[in-house]
Amino acid sequence: MKRQWLTVAMMINLILSGCIGETISDIDKDGIKDSEDTDRDGDGWENLIEIDCNSNPNNFEDFPNDLDNDTICDTLDEDIDGDKLPNNWELDRGFDPLDSNDTMICHGASEYCLRNYDDFTFPETHNSFAASEDGVVLGTNHYTGLQSQWDGGIRAFMVDAHHLSEDETDAEDVRFCHGSPGQFPHPCRMGQGMDAFEWLRLLNSLMNSTDEECLMTCGDVVSILVENYVPADHLEYLFNETGILERVFIHTLDEPWPSIGDMILQEKDVVIYVQSGYSDNYSYFHPAWDHSWDTPYGQQDKEDMTCELGRGDFSQPVWHLSNWLSSIFGTADPSRSGEVNAYEFLLNRSIECWEIMDNRPTFIAVDYWGDGEVTNVTITLNKMKNWDDEVPLHP
């Protein structure tokens, strides 16, 4: 009898100590008891995350909704459909944050729609109209014209506006020519003239076709810097007749620039700068060197290229990195354009100036854009948020 009571006493002690009589719970049968298992039901979602996501951490069949399969549940996901546009941004602009097909593409990527205009780098052509392909004979700056430049990714253009001749000075006589006023012969009489109306109508058509060919909302922002030698009302007539004026964005000096996406959605996707300012009545023609600045240009050796201020207001966030060489005659130098437009040289120079200025270049302007890789350089730069980021792979 004594031995029997001893056995009972031992059993009670064992039960009290938890050595027997305890059922070890292991819902997902992974060999880790539930009290120590961070994912009790084995559905790939940690218990605490499931609780935050309003699903049952003890039920394998009840797991969080994750529309874009990015392992962030929809309840906590700031971009539910995974289109790289935040939910609130989409809702505010009439997009469906639950539909990845109802999205927006800016300059080839949704995330660029969120970038402010001054926080993006655009490839730019110097004297864009002066292309041998378009019949320009003297003072050419490029082999190919606007269509090829657009197809190649150029989205910023430098042009010179003159009248056709000393005697043909009506608004209808505006042409894109390269030269100085008063020179002999007249700049537009030297085989350098381009029909400005035809050129801008093509640009307008190319901008429209970008959206038409896209299954969603797509668009690009274009910038035009005009070296202007015509009256303001004549330039106004030119841009109005070609359909550009109605899409011009007007920037208030020293106010923040809007996002690229908002400019496109508001159908104000062109920014026009003029080198010589007009009166305030022409607010859509931004005085270039009030609203931006540039680096010195036209050096004869690449070693002389700098990141210093050339023209304009150094305090402005919008600026042009001038990246072309001039011959001893002051004209564009095609023999060395490939050298300064080469990927490594141009990328390294852009990053160096970005670091020095603590501000990414808004425009990278080149001659003979087809020699070298200016558009690939801007693709790389736009993947970087800061100059000291790891440089992405060559596009």
LOGU-892626 format. One line per field, with one value per residue (C-alpha): residue in three letters; chain; x, y, z. Coordinates in Angstrom, 3 decimals, always signed. Each point is the difference from the previous one (the first is absolute). Layout:
BEGIN
rest	[ALA|...]
kette	[A|...]
xx	[X|...]
yy	[Y|...]
zz	[Z|...]
! end
This chain:
BEGIN
rest	[MET|LYS|ARG|GLN|TRP|LEU|THR|VAL|ALA|MET|MET|ILE|ASN|LEU|ILE|LEU|SER|GLY|CYS|ILE|GLY|GLU|THR|ILE|SER|ASP|ILE|ASP|LYS|ASP|GLY|ILE|LYS|ASP|SER|GLU|ASP|THR|ASP|ARG|ASP|GLY|ASP|GLY|TRP|GLU|ASN|LEU|ILE|GLU|ILE|ASP|CYS|ASN|SER|ASN|PRO|ASN|ASN|PHE|GLU|ASP|PHE|PRO|ASN|ASP|LEU|ASP|ASN|ASP|THR|ILE|CYS|ASP|THR|LEU|ASP|GLU|ASP|ILE|ASP|GLY|ASP|LYS|LEU|PRO|ASN|ASN|TRP|GLU|LEU|ASP|ARG|GLY|PHE|ASP|PRO|LEU|ASP|SER|ASN|ASP|THR|MET|ILE|CYS|HIS|GLY|ALA|SER|GLU|TYR|CYS|LEU|ARG|ASN|TYR|ASP|ASP|PHE|THR|PHE|PRO|GLU|THR|HIS|ASN|SER|PHE|ALA|ALA|SER|GLU|ASP|GLY|VAL|VAL|LEU|GLY|THR|ASN|HIS|TYR|THR|GLY|LEU|GLN|SER|GLN|TRP|ASP|GLY|GLY|ILE|ARG|ALA|PHE|MET|VAL|ASP|ALA|HIS|HIS|LEU|SER|GLU|ASP|GLU|THR|ASP|ALA|GLU|ASP|VAL|ARG|PHE|CYS|HIS|GLY|SER|PRO|GLY|GLN|PHE|PRO|HIS|PRO|CYS|ARG|MET|GLY|GLN|GLY|MET|ASP|ALA|PHE|GLU|TRP|LEU|ARG|LEU|LEU|ASN|SER|LEU|MET|ASN|SER|THR|ASP|GLU|GLU|CYS|LEU|MET|THR|CYS|GLY|ASP|VAL|VAL|SER|ILE|LEU|VAL|GLU|ASN|TYR|VAL|PRO|ALA|ASP|HIS|LEU|GLU|TYR|LEU|PHE|ASN|GLU|THR|GLY|ILE|LEU|GLU|ARG|VAL|PHE|ILE|HIS|THR|LEU|ASP|GLU|PRO|TRP|PRO|SER|ILE|GLY|ASP|MET|ILE|LEU|GLN|GLU|LYS|ASP|VAL|VAL|ILE|TYR|VAL|GLN|SER|GLY|TYR|SER|ASP|ASN|TYR|SER|TYR|PHE|HIS|PRO|ALA|TRP|ASP|HIS|SER|TRP|ASP|THR|PRO|TYR|GLY|GLN|GLN|ASP|LYS|GLU|ASP|MET|THR|CYS|GLU|LEU|GLY|ARG|GLY|ASP|PHE|SER|GLN|PRO|VAL|TRP|HIS|LEU|SER|ASN|TRP|LEU|SER|SER|ILE|PHE|GLY|THR|ALA|ASP|PRO|SER|ARG|SER|GLY|GLU|VAL|ASN|ALA|TYR|GLU|PHE|LEU|LEU|ASN|ARG|SER|ILE|GLU|CYS|TRP|GLU|ILE|MET|ASP|ASN|ARG|PRO|THR|PHE|ILE|ALA|VAL|ASP|TYR|TRP|GLY|ASP|GLY|GLU|VAL|THR|ASN|VAL|THR|ILE|THR|LEU|ASN|LYS|MET|LYS|ASN|TRP|ASP|ASP|GLU|VAL|PRO|LEU|HIS|PRO]
kette	[A|A|A|A|A|A|A|A|A|A|A|A|A|A|A|A|A|A|A|A|A|A|A|A|A|A|A|A|A|A|A|A|A|A|A|A|A|A|A|A|A|A|A|A|A|A|A|A|A|A|A|A|A|A|A|A|A|A|A|A|A|A|A|A|A|A|A|A|A|A|A|A|A|A|A|A|A|A|A|A|A|A|A|A|A|A|A|A|A|A|A|A|A|A|A|A|A|A|A|A|A|A|A|A|A|A|A|A|A|A|A|A|A|A|A|A|A|A|A|A|A|A|A|A|A|A|A|A|A|A|A|A|A|A|A|A|A|A|A|A|A|A|A|A|A|A|A|A|A|A|A|A|A|A|A|A|A|A|A|A|A|A|A|A|A|A|A|A|A|A|A|A|A|A|A|A|A|A|A|A|A|A|A|A|A|A|A|A|A|A|A|A|A|A|A|A|A|A|A|A|A|A|A|A|A|A|A|A|A|A|A|A|A|A|A|A|A|A|A|A|A|A|A|A|A|A|A|A|A|A|A|A|A|A|A|A|A|A|A|A|A|A|A|A|A|A|A|A|A|A|A|A|A|A|A|A|A|A|A|A|A|A|A|A|A|A|A|A|A|A|A|A|A|A|A|A|A|A|A|A|A|A|A|A|A|A|A|A|A|A|A|A|A|A|A|A|A|A|A|A|A|A|A|A|A|A|A|A|A|A|A|A|A|A|A|A|A|A|A|A|A|A|A|A|A|A|A|A|A|A|A|A|A|A|A|A|A|A|A|A|A|A|A|A|A|A|A|A|A|A|A|A|A|A|A|A|A|A|A|A|A|A|A|A|A|A|A|A|A|A|A|A|A|A|A|A|A|A|A|A|A|A|A|A|A|A|A|A|A|A|A|A|A|A|A]
xx	[+0.000|+2.853|+1.585|-3.343|-0.364|+3.595|-0.774|-3.054|+2.036|+2.626|-2.665|-1.420|+3.468|+0.598|-3.306|+0.675|+3.450|-1.516|+1.963|-3.059|-3.592|+0.900|-1.176|+2.698|-1.759|+1.628|-2.625|+2.196|+1.789|+3.410|+1.521|-0.063|-2.561|-2.452|+1.174|+3.380|-1.079|+0.009|-2.255|-2.363|-2.172|+2.914|-1.521|+3.148|-1.323|+1.324|-2.567|+0.368|-0.214|-3.157|-1.560|+0.893|-1.428|-3.282|+0.453|+0.094|+3.559|-1.355|-1.797|+1.968|-2.979|-0.390|+2.961|+0.422|-1.091|+3.002|-1.143|+3.453|+1.738|+2.690|-0.290|-1.571|-3.660|-2.493|-0.972|+3.561|+1.079|+0.329|-0.061|-2.570|+0.076|+3.787|+0.077|+2.510|-2.583|-1.196|-3.657|-0.812|+1.742|-2.126|-3.238|+0.651|+0.471|-2.832|+1.940|-1.029|+2.615|-1.256|+0.597|+3.580|-1.270|-1.585|+3.258|+2.205|+3.340|+2.298|+3.172|-0.274|-0.561|-2.828|+2.294|+1.222|-3.519|+0.740|+3.212|-0.078|+1.011|+3.242|+0.863|+0.296|+2.688|-1.023|+2.268|+0.232|+1.239|+1.832|-1.307|-2.407|-1.291|+3.455|+0.082|+1.525|-2.823|-2.418|+2.039|+1.979|+3.317|+2.076|+0.399|-1.483|-0.146|-1.547|-0.220|-3.627|-3.105|-2.864|-1.669|+3.188|+0.834|-3.434|+0.171|+3.409|-1.342|+0.862|-2.538|+1.589|+0.857|+2.002|-1.134|+0.769|-2.915|+0.669|-2.022|+0.479|+1.911|+0.476|-3.076|-2.191|-0.770|-3.648|-1.135|-0.354|+3.673|+1.450|+2.585|+2.482|+3.440|+3.390|+1.915|+0.279|-2.355|+1.402|+2.528|+0.477|-1.447|-3.068|+0.044|-3.077|+1.458|+3.033|-1.636|-0.496|-3.699|-2.660|-3.735|-0.797|-3.716|+0.617|+2.529|-2.302|-3.043|+2.029|+1.030|-3.620|-0.989|+2.755|-1.102|-3.597|+0.985|+1.779|-3.341|-1.973|+2.304|-0.275|-2.674|-0.005|+0.726|+3.426|+1.954|+3.269|+0.873|+1.839|+2.138|+0.954|+2.699|-0.346|+2.791|-2.514|+0.566|-3.672|-2.699|-2.000|-3.252|+1.705|+1.309|-3.433|-1.525|+2.453|-0.745|-3.717|-0.282|+1.830|-2.106|+2.828|-1.134|-3.125|+2.099|+2.616|+0.530|+0.495|+2.431|-0.019|+3.561|+1.323|-3.122|+0.504|-0.257|-2.861|+0.327|+0.423|-3.171|-2.091|+1.332|-1.035|-3.417|-0.700|+1.068|+2.658|+2.943|+2.192|+2.316|+1.319|+3.039|+1.219|+3.525|-1.167|-2.981|-3.223|-2.532|-2.148|-2.822|+1.745|+0.347|+0.159|+3.372|+2.193|+3.164|+2.543|+2.620|-2.511|-1.557|+3.163|+3.741|+2.615|+3.654|+2.501|-0.166|+1.947|+3.427|+2.510|+1.358|-1.941|+2.508|-1.326|-3.587|-1.096|-2.993|+0.150|-2.704|-0.206|-3.219|-3.007|-1.051|+2.134|-2.643|-2.547|-0.394|-0.394|+3.264|+1.682|+3.222|+1.534|+1.955|+1.247|+3.282|+0.524|+2.449|+2.524|-2.617|-2.580|-2.224|-0.972|+2.835|-1.238|+3.451|-0.006|-3.686|+0.219|+2.823|-1.916|-3.311|+1.538|-1.845|+2.734|+1.238|-3.436|-1.313|+3.009|-0.126|-3.727|+0.447|+2.971|-2.000|-2.980|+2.226|+1.592|-3.341|-1.854|-2.687|-0.550|+0.322|-3.443|+1.288|+3.043|+0.508|+2.127|+0.902|-0.171|-2.173|+0.240|+3.729|+0.292|-2.720|-1.615|-3.392|+1.490|+1.831|-3.274|-1.661|+2.723|-0.141|-3.774|+0.286|+2.123|-1.557|+3.292|+3.450|+1.584|-2.423|+1.395|+0.152|-2.459|+1.129|+0.463|-3.443]
yy	[+0.000|+2.363|-0.661|+0.730|+3.386|+0.811|-0.665|+2.248|+2.774|-0.267|+0.235|+3.149|+1.564|-0.848|+1.521|+3.132|+0.318|-0.239|-3.109|-2.015|+0.777|+3.034|-0.068|+1.628|+2.065|+0.116|+1.148|-0.219|-3.195|+1.512|-1.262|+3.443|+0.354|+2.819|+1.971|+0.377|-0.047|+3.424|-1.425|-2.349|-0.972|-0.316|+2.211|+2.088|+2.985|+0.697|+0.002|+3.651|+1.093|-2.048|+1.673|+3.432|-1.148|-1.159|-3.705|-3.010|-1.135|-3.399|-0.828|-0.991|+0.809|+3.508|+2.035|+3.692|+1.408|+1.002|+1.138|+0.664|-2.932|+2.206|-1.597|+3.186|-0.558|+2.340|+1.458|+1.284|+0.434|+3.607|-1.284|-2.787|-0.757|+0.224|+2.524|+2.200|+2.731|+0.480|-0.742|+3.530|+1.493|-2.150|+0.738|+3.747|-0.173|-2.335|-3.253|-3.321|-1.023|-3.594|-0.329|-0.144|+0.583|+3.297|+1.838|+2.676|-0.090|+3.042|-0.115|-3.777|-0.725|+0.527|+1.101|+2.952|+1.468|+0.765|+1.893|+3.768|+1.591|+1.283|-3.439|-1.741|+0.037|+0.618|-0.602|+3.211|+0.871|+3.262|+1.746|-2.897|+1.188|+0.223|-3.528|-1.025|-2.544|+2.936|+1.817|+2.338|+0.470|+2.493|-0.026|-3.438|-1.317|-3.424|-2.604|-0.900|+2.136|+0.248|-3.321|-1.955|+2.081|-0.677|-3.706|-0.069|+1.481|+3.702|+2.051|+3.466|+2.206|+3.171|+2.073|+3.443|+2.125|+2.579|+1.594|-1.356|+3.072|+3.710|+0.699|-2.964|+0.761|-0.874|-2.534|-2.569|+0.492|-1.453|-2.688|-2.050|+1.117|+0.204|+3.231|+3.544|+2.858|+2.396|-2.461|-0.276|-1.967|-0.272|-3.166|-1.449|+0.596|-2.196|-3.370|-0.132|+0.714|-2.395|+0.561|+0.625|-0.622|-3.382|-0.937|+0.847|-1.644|-3.189|+0.341|+0.460|-3.052|-2.092|+0.988|-0.932|-3.346|-0.986|-0.118|-1.489|-3.019|-0.756|-2.262|+2.094|+3.645|+0.844|+3.123|+1.902|+3.548|+2.044|+3.098|+2.537|+2.634|+2.742|+2.361|+2.617|+2.775|+0.687|+1.991|-1.727|+0.102|-1.687|-2.787|-0.269|-0.337|-2.783|-2.068|+0.639|-0.982|-3.266|-1.084|+0.284|+3.107|-1.597|-2.630|+2.361|-0.089|+3.361|-0.034|+2.671|+0.989|-1.556|-2.125|-3.810|-1.806|-2.525|-3.714|-1.286|-2.047|+3.006|+2.031|-2.759|-0.531|+3.724|+0.000|+2.576|-2.061|+2.558|+2.544|+2.816|+2.088|+3.046|+1.358|+3.623|+0.675|+1.597|+2.018|-1.550|-0.247|-3.077|-2.014|-3.309|+1.063|-0.434|+2.123|-2.780|+1.539|+0.974|-3.462|-2.031|+0.110|-1.783|-0.970|+1.648|-1.369|-0.144|-0.993|-1.380|-2.668|-2.292|+0.673|+3.569|-1.056|+1.038|-0.151|+3.730|+2.574|+1.228|+1.994|+0.383|-0.166|-2.513|-0.334|-1.550|-3.810|-0.294|+0.027|-1.056|-1.981|+1.288|-2.844|+0.874|+1.126|+2.688|-0.036|+2.780|+1.631|+0.078|-2.618|-3.422|-2.507|-3.372|-1.568|-0.050|-0.159|-3.741|+0.555|+2.339|-1.828|-3.385|-1.790|-0.136|+3.543|+1.600|-2.050|+0.765|+3.694|+0.151|-1.706|+2.210|+3.161|-1.441|-0.473|+3.437|+1.758|-2.369|+0.098|-2.345|+1.526|+0.638|-0.027|-1.517|+1.884|-1.394|+0.426|-2.990|-1.882|-3.214|-0.192|-1.432|-0.862|+3.083|-1.687|-3.052|+2.296|+1.686|-3.410|-0.942|+3.331|-0.170|-3.366|+1.719|+2.073|+1.570|+0.403|-2.417|-2.863|-3.160|+0.555|-2.316|-2.284|+1.440|+0.062]
zz	[+0.000|+0.824|-3.380|-1.738|+1.718|-0.919|-3.628|+0.099|+1.639|-2.708|-2.693|+1.575|+0.106|-3.643|-1.038|+2.010|-1.521|-3.510|-0.973|-0.879|-0.767|-2.191|-3.621|-2.159|-2.696|-3.455|-2.513|-3.095|+1.128|-0.659|+3.235|+1.626|+2.734|-0.551|+3.014|-1.711|-3.668|-1.684|-2.755|+1.806|-2.962|-2.431|-2.696|-0.473|+1.951|+3.482|+2.807|+0.947|-3.630|-0.486|+3.018|-1.463|-3.320|+1.581|-0.742|+2.361|+0.811|+1.099|-3.252|-3.085|-2.234|+1.408|-1.186|-0.905|-3.354|-2.107|-3.430|-1.441|+1.731|+1.485|+3.498|+1.366|+0.775|-1.634|+3.373|+0.502|-3.633|-1.174|-3.597|-0.029|-3.728|-0.260|-2.850|+1.885|+0.557|+3.609|+0.710|+1.129|-3.024|-2.283|+1.847|-0.095|-3.777|-0.916|-0.387|+1.555|+2.597|-0.220|-3.758|-1.266|-3.547|+1.038|+0.405|-1.509|-1.813|-0.161|-2.065|-0.109|+3.703|+2.491|+2.805|-2.077|+0.156|+3.672|-0.767|-0.030|-3.283|+1.522|+1.432|-3.357|-2.679|-3.621|-3.017|-2.013|-3.478|-0.678|-3.142|-0.400|-3.386|-1.610|-1.435|-3.287|-0.421|-0.255|-2.630|+2.235|-1.757|+1.950|+3.755|+0.566|+3.560|-0.621|-2.730|+0.684|+0.410|+2.420|-0.770|+0.673|+3.043|+1.460|-0.782|+1.681|+3.233|-0.273|+1.940|+0.225|-2.951|-0.602|-2.983|-1.464|-1.247|-2.742|-2.758|-3.490|-1.218|+0.636|-2.114|+0.992|+3.618|+0.515|+2.584|-2.787|-0.856|+3.208|-0.719|+1.996|-1.155|+1.639|-0.158|+1.288|-0.845|-2.564|-1.393|-3.771|-1.554|+2.238|+2.181|-1.684|-3.466|+0.532|-0.366|+3.761|+0.092|+1.228|-0.280|+3.659|-0.520|-1.588|+2.687|+2.904|-1.597|-0.236|+3.644|+1.042|-2.025|+1.570|+3.485|-0.795|-1.484|+3.209|+1.777|-2.898|-0.260|+3.716|+1.495|+3.177|+0.831|-1.383|-0.785|+0.030|+0.990|-2.629|+0.492|-2.669|+0.422|-2.633|-0.970|-1.024|-2.555|-0.798|+1.814|+2.705|-1.978|-2.948|+2.196|+1.566|-3.466|-0.859|+3.076|-0.202|-3.670|+0.624|+2.983|+2.514|+1.845|+1.469|+1.737|+1.480|+3.758|+1.700|+2.886|+2.683|+0.799|+3.232|+0.446|+0.177|-3.317|-0.282|-0.567|-3.522|+0.395|+0.962|-2.903|-2.397|+1.610|-0.148|-3.666|+0.799|-1.133|-1.799|+1.631|-2.177|+0.915|-1.920|+0.253|-0.246|+2.226|-1.164|+1.997|+2.689|-2.538|-1.375|+3.181|-1.890|-1.417|+3.076|+0.012|-0.120|+2.224|+2.685|+0.226|-0.619|-0.629|-2.070|+0.039|-2.370|-3.551|-3.224|+1.345|-2.474|+2.347|+2.316|+2.774|+0.084|+0.707|+3.492|+2.320|+0.668|-0.629|-3.556|-0.287|+2.229|+3.627|+1.864|+2.733|-2.372|+0.074|-3.789|-1.920|-3.241|-0.105|-3.246|-1.520|-3.442|-1.534|-2.615|-2.877|-0.491|-2.248|+2.789|-1.610|+1.337|-0.110|-1.310|+0.147|+3.819|+0.837|+0.525|+2.460|+2.310|-0.520|+0.848|+2.772|+2.637|-0.539|-0.060|+2.912|+2.172|-0.841|+0.778|+3.373|+0.846|-0.694|+1.854|+3.042|-0.250|-0.408|+2.333|-2.670|-2.889|-3.490|-1.460|-3.575|-1.644|-3.261|-2.819|-3.653|-2.357|+2.449|-2.032|+0.732|+3.477|+2.500|+1.472|+0.330|+1.714|+2.403|+0.987|+0.407|+2.473|+1.842|+0.373|+1.714|+2.657|+2.770|+1.039|-1.514|+2.481|-0.711|-1.514|-3.744|-1.794|-2.773|-3.462|-1.714]
! end
